[in-house]
């Protein structure tokens, strides 16, 4: 997952649109443009930490597309990315449904004049996201939110504490994944 400038996002969208117009087959490893809020990044980080804390280490890779050390590294990277883009401030505001804004930016969304096009809102940034990246964060959010007792152990302190907001992010990530694989 890499942050994009608006110009880089536009170049990716133009190439993607040209491939679609030409009828080019798309591979599943392709990357798409996704808008994420500061809260989206925070929830992804906290979900990864919850999954590491709550899953049995021996079964971790049965449920997650990476190992424990990689998950912790991802969580650290997401924290650094969020702080680098949105500042050092830890989230003092409570988690909220309106702040869940994960969405794919495609050519149609970029070109819409009435919504400001693909320009991110004040507390959003554009990212280049692969199917693998999406699978990692989506799986972490789903497991941290659902807390299936067959998969997740009870822990004393959860990092991601608002399941309603977690489910909203999970739904957004699933929609992005469906859209990605629909064209692949």
TAGI-V857220 format. One record per residue. SS is DSSP state (A for helix, B for strand, O for the rest). Layout:
ss
SS
SS
This chain:
ss
O
B
B
B
O
A
A
A
A
A
A
A
A
A
A
A
A
A
A
A
A
A
O
O
O
O
O
O
O
O
B
B
B
B
B
B
B
A
A
A
A
A
A
A
A
A
A
A
A
A
A
A
A
A
B
O
A
A
A
A
A
A
A
O
O
O
O
A
A
A
A
A
A
A
A
A
A
A
A
A
A
A
A
A
A
A
O
O
O
O
O
O
O
O
O
O
A
A
A
O
O
O
B
B
B
O
A
A
A
A
A
O
O
O
O
O
O
O
O
O
O
O
O
B
B
B
B
B
B
B
A
A
A
A
A
A
A
A
A
A
A
A
A
A
A
A
O
O
O
O
O
B
O
O
O
O
O
O
O
O
O
O
A
A
A
A
A
A
A
A
A
A
A
A
A
A
A
A
A
A
A
A
A
O
